[in-house]
């Protein structure tokens, strides 16, 4: 969960720093809407509750961090 959190957070921060505003916003939206469901679908297909739990924990950590930084 922690590794996923840092990976996604760094991708979003990189996008806002190096891409244009529209591209960064699209990356942000995809990261928060499409990607979690795709990751959870794969975890369920693998029948891995542990993987699904870590995905949820990672995204919860990310939401808390972004809220704290007032990015959400």
Buried (B, 14 or more C-beta within 10 A) or exposed (E): BEEBBBEBBEEBBEBBEEEEEEEBEEBBEEBBEEBBEEBBEEBEEEEEEEBBEBBBBBBEBBBEBBEEEEEE
